[in-house]
Amino acid sequence: MRTNKLLLLFIIVFVTSCSSSRKYTKSGYVKPMSARKIIKKHINANNNKQTINAKFKANFDNGKINQSFSVDLKINKDKVIYLKGAKFITIFKVKITPTSVEYYSPYAKNYFVGDFTLLQQILGVEINFTQLQNLFLGQSILDLTKQKNDAIIEKNMYLITPKIQEKLFDFLVYVNSKNFKLNQQSLVQTTNQRLDIKYNSYHFTENEYFPESFKIEVKEEKKGTKMDFSLKSVIFNKTLAIPFSIPKNYKELRF
C-alpha cells in the first residue's frame, strides 16, 4: 500500500530540499445511539465558517528526517486550501483547488503542478479536495452516508465501522461523544500497513470546534512517518490573501 504518499505535499519538501476539549471524554455514561444518528450529528458538527486562517507548529519525522517548522493554513471553504511552510525562510507553498494541486519551494527552487487524477495515481487510492479539507477540519475523510454502518461504544467514544468494508482497506472512525468531532480515523490494509489521523484536542471559538492538536501517522511494513500539528492561532471569516505564483526558473518535479 502506498498510503504514506498521502503526505506528499509535506514530505516532498524534505526529500527535495534538505479553551480545548480532550481527546477522550471523561469517564462516565455515554448514551447508546444509532450509527445513523451519530453520523448525522458528526456532519452537523462540521465547521460552517466560509474562511479559515490558522497557524500551526508542525513536526515531521520519518525515522531519518526530524524537522520542526511553522505552517500557515488558509481555507476558503470548498474552493481553496493554501499551505505555507517556513523555518526562518519560506520552505514551500501549496495551493489546492477541487481540480488542481500546485506546489513550489523558494528554498529548493522546484515546483509541481498536477490534478487529483495524478494524485490518485500516486496514492493508489481515490482522493479529492473535500477529503483533504475534512482532514484539516476534524471530519471524516470518507462519506459515511454512502453505506450502512455499525456503532459501538469504546473508551467513551463512538466507534463507527461500515457493515461491509472496502475491498482494499478497513475504515474506522472514532467520534467524540461530546462534540461529535473525530478523535481518530484510520485506514487499515494489514496490521503493518495503516494510516491513522488522531485528533488529540479541539479549540472552541466562535461556536466552532477546530483541531488544536492532531497527528498523521503512516505505517508501512517497517517504515513509519509522523506529522504533528499544534495550533497557534485561528481566525474565521476574514478576507484571505493567498499569494501564489510559481517562478519561471524553477525546476519541475515529475512523478
Wavefront OBJ file of the C-alpha trace (Angstrom):
o trace
v 0.000 0.000 0.000
v 1.252 3.464 -0.847
v -0.694 5.273 1.842
v 2.385 7.110 3.049
v 2.228 9.229 -0.102
v -0.856 10.903 1.327
v 1.738 13.134 2.995
v 3.178 14.031 -0.428
v 2.500 17.715 -0.057
v 4.666 17.819 3.079
v 7.228 15.060 2.525
v 8.195 16.336 -0.919
v 9.778 19.407 0.656
v 12.195 17.431 2.800
v 13.007 14.906 0.111
v 13.941 17.636 -2.335
v 15.178 20.456 -0.083
v 17.066 19.393 2.851
v -10.265 26.796 25.645
v -9.863 22.964 24.211
v -11.714 19.664 24.636
v -9.905 16.441 25.489
v -9.331 13.626 23.057
v -11.343 11.216 25.145
v -14.330 12.170 27.229
v -14.040 11.804 30.992
v -15.165 8.532 32.479
v -18.922 8.366 32.703
v -22.054 7.362 30.914
v -22.126 7.565 27.129
v -25.616 7.363 25.691
v -26.099 4.489 23.218
v -27.008 5.874 19.811
v -27.581 4.509 16.323
v -24.806 4.867 13.744
v -27.147 6.925 11.576
v -27.791 9.462 14.354
v -24.114 9.688 15.319
v -23.139 10.321 11.693
v -25.825 12.995 11.338
v -24.507 14.765 14.445
v -20.939 14.462 13.130
v -21.907 16.020 9.798
v -23.736 18.823 11.634
v -20.577 19.462 13.684
v -18.659 20.423 10.542
v -17.126 23.896 10.516
v -19.602 26.366 9.000
v -17.220 29.287 8.561
v -16.539 30.370 4.986
v -12.859 31.155 5.515
v -10.266 29.833 7.962
v -6.843 31.292 8.642
v -4.833 29.096 11.019
v -1.215 28.938 12.123
v 0.394 25.723 13.359
v 3.667 24.486 14.694
v 4.408 21.267 12.813
v 6.905 18.441 13.154
v 7.823 15.875 10.505
v 9.555 12.601 11.442
v 10.126 9.602 9.172
v 12.911 7.994 11.204
v 15.595 9.612 9.080
v 14.480 13.226 8.971
v 13.092 15.014 12.012
v 12.207 18.640 11.328
v 10.030 21.260 13.001
v 8.614 24.242 11.131
v 5.612 26.566 11.064
v 2.613 26.064 8.793
v 0.098 28.658 7.686
v -3.203 27.078 6.642
v -5.817 29.072 4.753
v -9.111 27.560 3.647
v -11.758 29.203 1.516
v -14.442 26.592 2.138
v -14.905 24.211 -0.798
v -12.769 26.431 -3.041
v -9.112 26.693 -1.996
v -6.715 25.145 0.519
v -3.438 27.025 0.880
v -0.428 25.889 2.907
v 2.851 27.679 3.542
v 5.702 26.038 5.437
v 8.527 28.105 6.854
v 11.609 27.758 9.016
v 13.377 31.121 9.138
v 12.555 31.354 5.410
v 9.665 30.065 3.308
v 10.255 26.390 2.540
v 7.184 25.606 0.451
v 3.799 26.816 -0.696
v 0.897 24.609 -1.763
v -2.343 25.700 -3.413
v -5.123 23.142 -3.797
v -8.462 23.603 -5.550
v -11.113 20.990 -6.394
v -9.388 20.475 -9.766
v -5.703 21.269 -9.217
v -2.710 20.748 -6.935
v 0.208 23.194 -7.183
v 3.376 23.360 -5.112
v 6.647 25.266 -5.216
v 9.671 25.695 -2.973
v 11.575 29.013 -2.880
v 14.258 27.105 -0.962
v 14.695 24.132 -3.306
v 13.807 26.127 -6.458
v 11.401 23.460 -7.718
v 7.686 23.110 -8.367
v 4.897 20.634 -9.032
v 1.655 21.145 -10.961
v -0.985 18.433 -11.254
v -4.550 17.470 -10.524
v -6.318 14.904 -8.408
v -6.142 12.342 -11.199
v -2.367 12.402 -10.884
v -2.553 12.327 -7.094
v -4.859 9.313 -7.243
v -2.300 7.515 -9.419
v 0.471 8.356 -6.966
v -1.550 7.368 -3.906
v -3.144 4.248 -5.316
v -6.470 5.312 -3.745
v -9.109 7.884 -4.588
v -8.501 11.301 -3.063
v -10.285 14.573 -3.626
v -10.467 18.142 -2.393
v -13.250 17.516 0.102
v -11.318 14.691 1.755
v -8.244 16.880 2.252
v -10.408 19.710 3.569
v -12.133 17.360 6.007
v -8.781 16.108 7.298
v -7.911 19.620 8.479
v -11.373 20.198 9.974
v -11.653 17.034 12.088
v -14.245 15.471 9.802
v -14.374 12.020 8.218
v -12.359 11.788 5.014
v -14.803 9.194 3.664
v -18.519 9.771 3.112
v -20.191 7.854 5.935
v -23.632 8.196 4.358
v -22.854 6.002 1.349
v -23.161 2.703 3.203
v -24.775 1.169 6.267
v -22.656 1.343 9.416
v -22.328 -0.245 12.833
v -21.789 1.754 16.017
v -20.432 0.643 19.385
v -19.151 2.499 22.426
v -15.429 2.085 23.011
v -13.352 4.023 25.566
v -16.140 6.605 25.925
v -16.171 7.181 22.166
v -18.482 6.067 19.382
v -16.706 3.675 17.034
v -18.259 3.699 13.550
v -17.409 0.971 11.040
v -19.077 0.108 7.697
v -21.137 -3.084 7.773
v -19.317 -4.026 4.558
v -15.748 -2.749 4.463
v -13.932 -1.639 1.317
v -12.092 -4.350 -0.602
v -8.677 -2.727 -0.251
v -8.851 -1.455 3.325
v -10.845 -1.255 6.550
v -12.091 2.150 7.686
v -12.657 3.024 11.353
v -13.970 6.289 12.760
v -13.877 7.260 16.445
v -16.373 10.038 17.220
v -16.155 12.209 20.338
v -19.335 11.600 22.334
v -19.481 15.238 23.497
v -18.828 17.421 20.459
v -19.211 14.741 17.724
v -15.975 15.745 16.056
v -13.451 12.992 15.351
v -10.974 11.647 17.854
v -9.433 9.378 15.237
v -9.947 7.966 11.760
v -7.971 5.033 10.389
v -7.452 3.275 7.080
v -6.068 -0.210 7.728
v -4.932 -2.584 4.995
v -2.990 -5.046 7.139
v -1.601 -4.989 10.673
v 1.587 -3.488 9.220
v 0.009 -1.061 6.767
v -2.217 1.700 8.042
v -2.959 5.412 8.111
v -4.108 6.993 11.398
v -5.262 10.574 11.818
v -5.547 11.336 15.538
v -7.165 14.482 16.908
v -5.867 14.997 20.442
v -7.784 18.174 21.265
v -10.009 20.883 19.813
v -10.064 24.650 20.254
v -13.564 26.042 20.774
v -14.132 29.560 19.451
v -16.972 31.390 17.697
v -19.211 28.384 18.330
v -16.887 26.092 16.357
v -14.586 23.228 17.306
v -11.315 23.436 15.362
v -8.440 20.906 15.660
v -5.950 22.191 18.207
v -3.580 19.224 18.206
v -3.593 16.410 15.673
v -1.241 13.826 14.250
v -0.992 11.995 10.933
v 0.735 8.626 11.275
v 1.604 6.297 8.412
v 2.849 2.780 8.970
v 4.027 0.613 6.095
v 5.902 -2.614 6.861
v 8.912 -1.484 8.926
v 8.679 2.170 7.872
v 6.822 4.919 9.676
v 6.106 8.588 9.145
v 4.593 11.031 11.632
v 3.368 14.577 11.137
v 2.284 16.522 14.243
v 0.328 19.788 14.213
v -0.144 22.138 17.185
v -2.423 25.136 16.736
v -1.026 28.589 17.481
v -3.967 30.702 16.311
v -7.096 30.592 14.145
v -9.329 33.300 12.679
v -12.637 32.730 10.897
v -14.492 34.630 8.172
v -11.792 37.169 7.355
v -10.753 38.068 3.820
v -7.886 35.794 2.771
v -4.799 36.837 0.871
v -3.370 33.841 -0.991
v -0.076 34.836 -2.643
v 0.912 32.091 -5.064
v 2.962 32.467 -8.240
v 5.445 29.847 -9.452
v 8.685 31.497 -10.650
v 9.640 30.699 -14.247
v 13.179 29.499 -13.487
v 12.185 26.697 -11.064
v 12.710 23.015 -11.904
v 9.577 20.923 -12.447
v 9.158 17.810 -10.348
v 7.779 14.805 -12.227
v 6.251 11.608 -10.816
l 1 2 3 4 5 6 7 8 9 10 11 12 13 14 15 16 17 18
l 19 20 21 22 23 24 25 26 27 28 29 30 31 32 33 34 35 36 37 38 39 40 41 42 43 44 45 46 47 48 49 50 51 52 53 54 55 56 57 58 59 60 61 62 63 64 65 66 67 68 69 70 71 72 73 74 75 76 77 78 79 80 81 82 83 84 85 86 87 88 89 90 91 92 93 94 95 96 97 98 99 100 101 102 103 104 105 106 107 108 109 110 111 112 113 114 115 116 117 118 119 120 121 122 123 124 125 126 127 128 129 130 131 132 133 134 135 136 137 138 139 140 141 142 143 144 145 146 147 148 149 150 151 152 153 154 155 156 157 158 159 160 161 162 163 164 165 166 167 168 169 170 171 172 173 174 175 176 177 178 179 180 181 182 183 184 185 186 187 188 189 190 191 192 193 194 195 196 197 198 199 200 201 202 203 204 205 206 207 208 209 210 211 212 213 214 215 216 217 218 219 220 221 222 223 224 225 226 227 228 229 230 231 232 233 234 235 236 237 238 239 240 241 242 243 244 245 246 247 248 249 250 251 252 253 254 255
